Amino acid sequence: MNLIEKLITEFDQQLHNAIQIGENIKVSRPADEIRNIVISGLGGSGIGGSITKSLVFNDLEIPIEVVKSYEIPKYVDKHTLLIASSYSGNTEETLAAVALAGVRGAKIACVTTGGKLYSIALSKGYDIAKMPQEEPCPRAYLGYSLIQQLYLLIHYQLISNNYRHQLKAAYTLINQQKESIKQMAEDIAEQLHDRLPIIYTDNNLTPLAIRFQQQINENAKQFCHVNLFPEMNHNELVGWVHPQKILQNSSVVLVNSTFNNPRVNLRMKICKEIFAKLTDTILEIDLEGNSLVEQTFYFIHLTDWVSYYMALKNDVDPYQIDVIDFLKAELAKI
């Protein structure tokens, strides 16, 4: 069994393990009132921060921001909770953000398997959510990083305990629907094969659309385009004219959620008629689950399988990311 196939197959077990780790995180009481949250992370670790932000957006009473660079906002101070997420613990941008936040007196919590970040957390007394160090494939361990971030917010009493129940319900959903999800993914991959996938979602699902895109990029070694409703109705929609050869060889994916804005659903329905003038492949994915948390993990699992089956159809190794490894090696020389 291919490593990526194994990791996707075991996703429900990953969720189960991550929930157990999250329940047992020990955090220290913040010395000062938390008035804003900043999540620092890149790549497979960073997308978890973006999804966390989207999940708690309507429940948090304080601002939350995700940083994917070396810098942190000027407002970061002793009233900031900075969550540093790095699978390896050696992501240089995240380490730089932690150093800056430490100087400014922020409350810092680290989500990692080890590395420099873990050593710094131990020496500085930062709170730690330690993930198991398994295969070196951060993008396949999104369940761990995302769930630890949510549990940190729960433990700091910044979001309600309802998220605990929703996470456990998400595990049950994935566990019960594994086979049907896998079959659906294979069907979707067939319709995306050798075509340009164009993914559209409601704005509240932005990070999930980006995650899907990234998995297609990294696993299937294939280009993919993403945009959002209603924003695309104010610009990109006009571009659905040229280049006709590319648009005719595209596959549009519309993501339906019970948490979509009703006006967005109407916009998607109208736009389907516009897309159909140039492409004959328009797919709709209906998200399963009673909560946004459940639907989120359903979509992650489904689209991970889609990207895996696309890799098989493209005859590429879904695990290898040689061009990124090359870039990192070149940067290390400087």
C-alpha positions in Angstrom: 0.0 0.0 0.0 1.4 3.4 -1.0 2.2 5.6 2.0 -0.3 8.3 1.1 -3.0 5.7 0.6 -2.2 4.3 4.0 -2.3 7.7 5.7 -5.6 8.6 4.1 -7.1 5.2 4.9 -6.2 5.7 8.6 -7.6 9.3 8.7 -10.5 8.2 11.1 -7.9 6.7 13.5 -5.9 9.9 13.2 -9.0 11.9 14.3 -9.6 9.5 17.2 -6.0 9.8 18.4 -6.0 13.6 17.9 -9.1 14.0 20.1 -7.4 11.9 22.8 -4.3 14.1 22.7 -6.5 17.3 22.7 -8.5 16.2 25.7 -5.2 15.8 27.7 -3.5 19.0 26.8 -2.3 20.9 29.9 -2.4 24.6 29.6 -1.3 27.3 32.0 -3.5 30.2 32.9 -2.8 33.3 30.9 -1.2 36.1 33.0 -3.2 38.7 31.1 -6.6 38.8 29.4 -6.5 37.3 25.9 -7.9 40.0 23.5 -6.7 38.6 20.1 -5.4 35.4 18.6 -2.7 34.9 16.0 -2.0 31.4 14.5 1.4 31.0 12.8 2.0 28.2 10.4 3.0 27.4 6.8 2.1 24.7 4.3 0.4 21.6 5.7 0.6 23.1 9.2 -0.6 26.5 8.1 -3.8 25.4 6.4 -4.9 24.0 9.7 -4.8 27.6 11.1 -6.9 28.9 8.2 -9.5 26.2 8.7 -9.5 26.8 12.5 -10.2 30.5 11.8 -13.1 29.6 9.5 -14.6 27.2 12.0 -14.7 29.6 14.9 -15.3 32.8 13.0 -18.9 33.1 14.1 -18.3 32.1 17.7 -15.2 34.0 18.8 -15.7 37.3 20.5 -12.2 38.4 19.8 -10.2 38.8 16.5 -8.3 35.9 15.1 -5.6 36.1 12.4 -3.5 33.6 10.5 0.1 34.5 9.7 2.1 32.6 7.0 5.3 34.6 7.0 8.2 35.7 9.2 6.4 38.7 10.5 3.6 39.1 13.0 1.1 42.0 13.3 2.2 45.1 15.2 -0.7 44.7 17.7 0.7 41.4 19.1 1.4 42.0 22.8 0.8 40.5 26.2 -2.9 40.3 25.4 -2.3 38.0 22.4 -2.5 34.2 22.2 0.0 33.1 19.6 -0.5 29.5 18.5 2.6 28.3 16.6 1.9 25.2 14.4 4.8 23.4 12.8 4.8 19.6 12.2 8.6 19.3 12.1 9.2 22.1 14.6 11.8 23.6 12.3 9.8 25.8 10.1 11.9 29.0 9.9 9.1 31.4 9.4 7.2 30.0 12.4 10.3 30.1 14.6 10.8 33.8 13.6 7.2 34.6 14.6 7.6 32.8 17.9 10.7 34.8 18.7 9.0 38.1 17.9 5.9 37.2 19.9 8.1 36.2 22.9 9.8 39.5 22.9 6.4 41.3 23.0 5.2 39.2 25.9 2.5 37.2 24.1 1.0 34.0 25.5 2.5 31.3 23.3 1.2 27.7 22.7 3.0 25.3 20.3 1.6 22.5 18.2 4.4 20.3 17.0 6.1 16.9 16.9 9.4 18.2 18.2 12.3 20.0 16.6 13.5 23.5 17.5 10.0 24.7 18.4 9.5 21.9 20.9 12.9 22.7 22.5 12.1 26.4 22.7 8.7 25.7 24.2 10.3 23.5 26.9 13.0 26.1 27.7 10.6 29.0 27.8 7.7 27.3 29.5 5.3 27.7 26.6 2.2 25.5 26.5 2.6 22.5 24.2 0.2 20.3 22.2 2.6 17.5 21.1 1.7 15.5 18.1 3.1 12.0 17.4 6.1 12.0 15.2 5.2 9.5 12.4 5.8 9.8 8.7 7.4 13.1 7.5 4.3 14.2 5.6 2.7 17.3 7.3 -0.1 17.6 4.7 -1.3 14.1 5.7 -1.5 15.0 9.4 -3.9 17.9 9.1 -6.3 16.2 11.5 -3.7 16.3 14.3 -2.8 20.0 13.9 -6.3 21.3 13.3 -7.8 19.4 16.2 -5.0 20.5 18.6 -5.6 24.2 17.7 -9.3 23.8 18.4 -8.6 22.1 21.7 -6.2 24.9 22.7 -9.0 27.4 22.2 -11.3 25.1 24.2 -8.9 24.8 27.1 -8.3 28.6 27.1 -12.1 28.9 27.3 -12.2 31.0 24.1 -14.7 28.7 22.4 -17.4 26.5 23.8 -17.3 22.8 24.8 -19.7 22.1 21.9 -16.7 21.8 19.7 -15.7 18.7 21.7 -19.0 17.0 20.7 -18.7 18.1 17.1 -15.2 16.7 16.8 -16.3 13.4 18.2 -19.3 13.4 15.8 -16.9 14.1 12.9 -14.9 11.0 13.8 -18.0 8.9 13.9 -19.1 10.3 10.5 -15.8 9.5 8.8 -15.6 6.1 10.4 -19.1 5.1 9.2 -18.8 6.5 5.7 -15.2 5.5 4.8 -16.2 3.2 1.9 -18.8 5.4 0.4 -16.5 8.4 0.6 -13.7 6.5 -1.2 -16.0 5.4 -4.0 -17.3 8.9 -4.5 -13.8 10.2 -4.6 -12.8 7.8 -7.4 -15.8 9.0 -9.4 -14.8 12.6 -9.0 -11.2 12.0 -9.8 -12.3 10.4 -13.1 -14.1 13.6 -14.1 -11.2 15.8 -13.1 -8.6 13.7 -14.9 -6.6 15.4 -17.7 -8.7 18.6 -17.2 -8.3 21.9 -15.4 -10.2 21.6 -12.0 -11.9 24.9 -11.2 -13.3 24.8 -7.6 -15.9 27.2 -6.3 -17.2 27.5 -2.7 -18.9 29.9 -0.5 -16.6 32.3 1.2 -16.9 30.5 4.6 -15.3 27.4 3.0 -12.3 29.3 1.6 -9.6 27.3 3.4 -11.2 24.0 2.4 -11.1 24.9 -1.2 -7.5 25.9 -0.9 -6.7 22.7 0.9 -8.3 20.7 -2.0 -6.3 22.7 -4.5 -3.0 22.1 -2.5 -3.7 18.4 -2.4 -4.2 18.3 -6.1 -1.0 20.2 -6.6 1.1 18.1 -4.3 -0.4 14.7 -4.6 -1.5 14.7 -8.2 1.2 17.1 -9.5 -1.6 18.9 -11.3 -2.6 22.6 -11.7 -5.9 23.7 -10.2 -7.8 26.9 -9.8 -9.9 28.1 -6.9 -12.2 31.1 -6.3 -15.1 32.0 -4.0 -18.7 33.1 -4.1 -19.9 35.8 -4.1 -16.5 37.5 -4.8 -16.0 35.8 -8.2 -19.3 37.2 -9.3 -17.8 40.7 -9.2 -14.8 39.9 -11.5 -13.8 36.4 -12.5 -17.3 35.6 -13.9 -16.6 38.1 -16.8 -13.5 36.0 -17.7 -15.6 33.0 -18.6 -15.0 33.7 -22.3 -11.3 33.1 -23.0 -9.2 31.2 -23.5 -11.9 28.9 -24.8 -9.7 25.8 -25.3 -8.7 25.8 -21.6 -12.2 26.5 -20.4 -13.7 23.8 -22.6 -11.2 21.4 -21.0 -12.1 22.4 -17.5 -14.1 20.7 -14.8 -16.1 23.0 -12.5 -16.6 21.8 -8.9 -19.3 23.5 -6.9 -19.3 22.7 -3.1 -22.8 22.7 -1.5 -23.0 23.1 2.3 -26.0 23.6 4.5 -23.9 26.5 5.9 -23.7 28.3 2.5 -25.5 31.6 2.4 -28.8 31.2 0.7 -27.9 33.9 -1.8 -24.7 32.1 -2.6 -26.7 29.0 -3.5 -28.8 31.1 -5.8 -25.8 32.6 -7.4 -24.3 29.2 -8.0 -27.4 28.0 -9.6 -27.5 30.9 -12.1 -23.7 30.6 -12.8 -24.0 26.9 -13.6 -25.9 28.0 -16.8 -23.0 30.3 -17.7 -20.3 27.7 -17.1 -22.3 25.1 -19.1 -21.8 27.3 -22.2 -18.1 26.4 -22.3 -17.7 23.2 -20.2 -19.8 20.0 -20.2 -18.3 18.9 -16.9 -19.9 20.5 -13.8 -19.7 18.5 -10.5 -21.5 19.3 -7.3 -20.3 18.0 -4.0 -22.8 17.9 -1.1 -21.2 18.0 2.3 -22.4 15.5 4.9 -22.7 16.3 8.6 -24.8 18.3 11.0 -22.2 20.8 12.0 -19.6 22.8 10.1 -16.9 20.8 11.9 -18.3 17.5 10.7 -18.7 18.9 7.1 -15.2 20.2 7.2 -13.6 16.8 8.1 -15.9 15.1 5.6 -14.6 17.4 2.8 -11.0 17.0 3.9 -11.2 13.2 3.7 -13.2 13.1 0.5 -10.8 15.4 -1.3 -7.7 13.8 0.0 -9.0 10.6 -1.7 -9.8 12.5 -4.9 -6.2 13.9 -5.1 -4.8 10.4 -4.5 -6.9 8.8 -7.3 -5.9 11.7 -9.5 -2.2 10.9 -8.8 -2.8 7.3 -9.9 -4.4 8.5 -13.1 -1.5 10.9 -13.7 0.9 8.0 -13.0 2.8 10.0 -10.4 4.0 9.3 -6.9 1.6 11.2 -4.6 4.2 11.3 -1.8 7.2 12.9 -3.5 7.4 16.7 -3.6 10.8 16.9 -5.3 10.5 20.5 -6.5 9.7 21.8 -2.9 12.7 19.7 -1.5 14.9 21.3 -4.2 13.7 24.8 -3.2 14.4 24.2 0.5 17.9 22.8 -0.3 18.7 25.9 -2.4 17.5 28.2 0.4 19.6 26.3 2.9 22.7 27.1 1.0 22.3 30.9 1.4 
